[in-house]
Amino acid sequence: MLGCQVLLAVALAGLWQVASGTLVDDFFISNPGDIARRLWKWTADGSLLLHTWATVHATALGFLIGVAIGLVLGVWLGLSPFLSRLLDPFLSALNALPKVALAPLLVLWFGIGIESKIALAAVIVLFLVFLNTYAGVREVDQDLIDAVRLMKATRWQVLAKVIIPSSASWVFASLKISVPYALIGAVLGEMIAANRGLGYLVQFSGAQFDTAGVFASLFVIALVAALLNWTVDVSQRRVERWRVIGR
């Protein structure tokens, strides 16, 4: 399968190269050759590593912060029907709010540094993880919880032995969804106000009418997203294997 995918990618790149400048003006679509040269130039002068690290750093921190807060809120409200009913309209309103609209406000609060990108990524991830975790906790079989409590299990033991393992599939589903959204949040923040990062590269290249630079930046963003998704997949398989062995 991998070989077929590589062949398909090479074939598409070849068609793109042929079409550029003949069927379509290369100002609009550039071409793989120019994109490769731009990537090489950025790699040679060190700017690609600098901007990629800035985006990965903001994405990772925003993801971790959003996951931590989302998990705590999801478990807390999932175990508290009263709080859940009390806060439901407020959380629903906040969740319906387009998170991108918060970007200018976060820039005003945190400045154009990495903090505003981390905050935007964290806010986006927080709601995705919270909603899935909350649903997972609410779906846990109440009879199972009651049975464990009859065996004199403490609240923490019920949480660790029943609720968290039972809702793990919901949590991992949210993590897989959240990874690209964390990256989107970081890149969006960089496009709005930043002096480094892959989003900044996209914005800067576009302002310079540098189509090859825009495509090169998008290629690196896609590569980073693929690597982050692969990391989550590997982590999920290891945790699921551990759960099976633990049984």
C-alpha positions in Angstrom: 0.0 0.0 0.0 2.8 2.4 0.9 4.4 1.8 -2.5 1.2 2.6 -4.3 0.8 5.8 -2.3 4.3 6.9 -3.2 3.7 6.2 -6.8 0.4 8.1 -6.7 2.2 11.1 -5.1 5.0 11.0 -7.7 2.4 10.8 -10.5 0.4 13.8 -9.2 3.6 15.8 -8.7 4.6 15.0 -12.3 1.2 16.1 -13.7 1.4 19.2 -11.6 4.8 20.0 -13.0 3.6 19.5 -16.6 0.4 21.5 -16.1 2.2 24.4 -14.5 3.1 27.1 -17.1 1.3 25.2 -19.9 -2.3 24.6 -18.9 -2.3 26.9 -15.9 -0.3 30.0 -15.2 2.4 29.0 -12.6 1.7 32.3 -10.8 -1.5 30.6 -9.4 -0.3 27.1 -8.8 3.5 27.3 -8.8 5.2 23.9 -9.5 6.9 21.1 -7.5 10.3 22.2 -8.7 10.0 25.8 -7.4 8.4 24.5 -4.1 11.3 22.1 -3.6 13.8 24.8 -4.2 12.1 27.1 -1.8 12.1 24.4 0.9 15.8 23.8 0.3 16.5 27.5 0.6 14.6 27.8 3.9 16.4 24.6 5.2 19.8 25.9 4.2 19.4 29.3 5.9 17.8 27.7 9.0 14.5 29.6 8.7 12.4 26.4 8.1 13.5 24.9 11.4 12.9 28.1 13.3 9.4 28.6 12.0 8.5 24.9 12.2 9.6 24.7 15.8 7.6 27.8 16.7 4.4 26.2 15.3 5.1 22.8 16.8 5.9 24.3 20.2 2.7 26.4 20.3 0.6 23.4 19.0 2.0 21.0 21.6 1.6 23.3 24.5 -1.9 24.4 23.5 -2.8 20.7 22.9 -1.6 19.6 26.3 -3.2 22.5 28.2 -6.5 22.1 26.4 -6.5 18.3 27.0 -5.7 18.7 30.7 -8.5 21.3 31.3 -10.9 19.5 29.0 -10.4 16.1 30.8 -10.8 17.7 34.3 -14.0 19.5 33.3 -15.4 16.6 31.4 -15.0 14.2 34.3 -16.1 16.7 36.9 -19.3 17.7 35.1 -19.9 14.1 34.0 -20.0 13.0 37.6 -22.1 16.0 38.8 -25.6 16.1 37.3 -26.4 19.3 39.2 -23.4 21.2 37.9 -24.0 19.8 34.5 -27.5 21.1 34.3 -26.5 24.4 35.9 -23.6 25.1 33.4 -25.1 23.5 30.3 -26.5 26.7 28.7 -23.3 28.6 29.3 -21.1 25.9 28.0 -23.4 25.4 25.0 -23.2 29.1 24.1 -19.4 29.1 24.5 -19.1 26.0 22.4 -21.2 27.5 19.6 -19.0 30.6 19.5 -16.5 30.3 16.6 -13.2 30.0 18.3 -11.5 31.9 15.5 -13.4 35.0 16.6 -11.4 34.9 19.9 -8.1 35.2 18.1 -7.9 39.1 18.0 -9.0 39.2 21.7 -6.3 36.7 22.7 -3.7 38.7 20.8 -4.8 41.8 22.8 -4.5 39.8 26.0 -1.3 37.9 25.4 0.4 39.9 22.7 1.9 38.7 19.4 4.2 36.2 21.1 3.7 32.5 21.4 1.3 32.8 24.3 -1.6 33.9 22.1 -1.1 31.0 19.8 -1.0 28.6 22.7 -4.1 30.1 24.1 -6.1 29.8 20.8 -5.0 26.2 20.3 -5.9 25.4 23.9 -9.3 26.9 23.7 -10.1 25.0 20.5 -8.9 21.7 22.0 -10.5 22.2 25.4 -14.1 22.1 24.1 -13.4 19.1 21.8 -11.9 17.1 24.7 -14.4 18.3 27.2 -17.5 17.3 25.2 -16.2 13.8 24.4 -15.0 13.2 27.9 -18.3 14.3 29.3 -20.2 12.1 27.0 -17.9 9.1 27.8 -18.3 9.6 31.5 -22.1 9.8 31.2 -22.2 6.6 29.1 -20.5 4.5 31.8 -22.8 1.7 33.0 -24.2 2.9 36.3 -24.8 -0.7 37.4 -21.0 -1.3 37.1 -20.3 1.7 39.2 -22.8 0.6 41.9 -21.3 -2.9 41.9 -17.8 -1.5 42.5 -19.1 0.7 45.3 -20.7 -2.3 46.9 -17.2 -3.8 47.2 -16.2 -0.8 49.3 -14.3 1.0 46.6 -13.4 4.6 47.3 -14.4 7.4 45.0 -10.9 7.5 43.5 -10.9 3.8 42.9 -14.2 4.0 41.1 -12.7 6.8 39.0 -9.4 5.0 38.3 -10.8 1.4 37.8 -14.2 2.0 36.1 -14.9 5.5 34.8 -11.5 6.4 33.2 -11.0 3.0 31.5 -14.6 2.8 30.3 -14.5 6.3 28.8 -10.9 5.9 27.3 -12.2 5.3 23.8 -14.2 8.5 23.9 -11.1 10.4 25.2 -8.8 9.0 22.5 -11.4 9.8 19.8 -11.3 13.4 21.0 -7.5 13.5 21.1 -7.3 12.3 17.5 -9.7 15.0 16.4 -8.0 17.6 18.6 -4.5 17.3 17.1 -5.2 18.9 13.7 -7.4 21.5 15.4 -4.6 22.5 17.8 -2.4 22.9 14.8 -5.1 25.0 13.0 -5.4 27.2 16.1 -1.6 27.8 16.3 -1.3 28.5 12.6 -4.3 30.8 12.6 -2.9 32.8 15.5 0.4 33.1 13.6 -1.4 34.4 10.5 -3.2 37.0 12.5 -0.3 38.4 14.4 3.2 36.9 14.7 6.8 37.3 13.6 7.6 33.6 13.3 5.8 30.3 12.7 4.5 28.4 9.7 1.3 30.5 9.7 3.5 33.6 9.6 5.3 32.1 6.6 2.0 31.5 4.8 0.9 35.1 5.5 4.3 36.6 4.5 4.6 34.6 1.3 1.1 35.5 0.3 1.7 39.2 0.9 4.8 38.9 -1.3 2.8 37.1 -4.1 5.2 34.2 -3.6 3.0 31.2 -4.6 5.9 28.8 -4.2 6.4 30.0 -0.6 2.8 29.6 0.2 2.7 26.0 -1.1 6.0 25.2 0.6 4.6 26.4 3.9 1.3 24.5 3.4 3.3 21.3 2.6 5.3 21.6 5.9 2.0 22.2 7.8 0.5 19.1 6.3 3.6 17.1 7.1 3.5 18.3 10.7 -0.2 17.4 11.0 0.5 13.9 9.6 3.4 13.3 12.1 1.2 14.5 15.0 -1.7 12.2 14.0 0.8 9.3 13.7 2.0 10.0 17.3 -1.6 9.9 18.6 -2.3 6.7 16.7 0.9 5.0 18.2 0.0 6.2 21.7 -3.6 4.9 21.4 -2.4 1.5 20.2 0.0 1.2 23.1 -2.6 2.2 25.7 -5.2 -0.2 24.2 -2.6 -3.0 24.3 -1.8 -2.1 28.0 -5.6 -2.2 28.8 -5.9 -5.7 27.2 -2.9 -7.0 29.1 -4.2 -5.4 32.3 -7.4 -7.4 32.0 
